[in-house]
Amino acid sequence: MNKRETKMSKCVFCGKNATKTNREGQPVCKDHKDKEPKDVGCPECGMPMKIREGRYGYFWGCEGYPQCDKTYPVEALTDEDED
């Protein structure tokens, strides 16, 4: 698998199946591959959240870990109203 491809995951923007990653390593679909990386703040502590890859795929994880261990599935923070 090359660097720009990803395992089956959901696009961080729309929730469709992701086939690529953007320059920040976030899983994206072909429609959002050139969009600026998504910036998400942790609702618990306010620190930025980053896309991380775990045993079951990609997820949003707080950069404040281990003090803040908040995580979200990628699908939970998609912009569903976007085209």
Beta strands, then each sheet from edge to edge (+ up, - down):
strand 1: 5-10
strand 2: 17-21
strand 3: 27-28
strand 4: 40-41
strand 5: 48-54
strand 6: 57-62
strand 7: 71-73
sheet 1: 1+ 2- 3+
sheet 2: 4+ 5- 6+ 7-
end
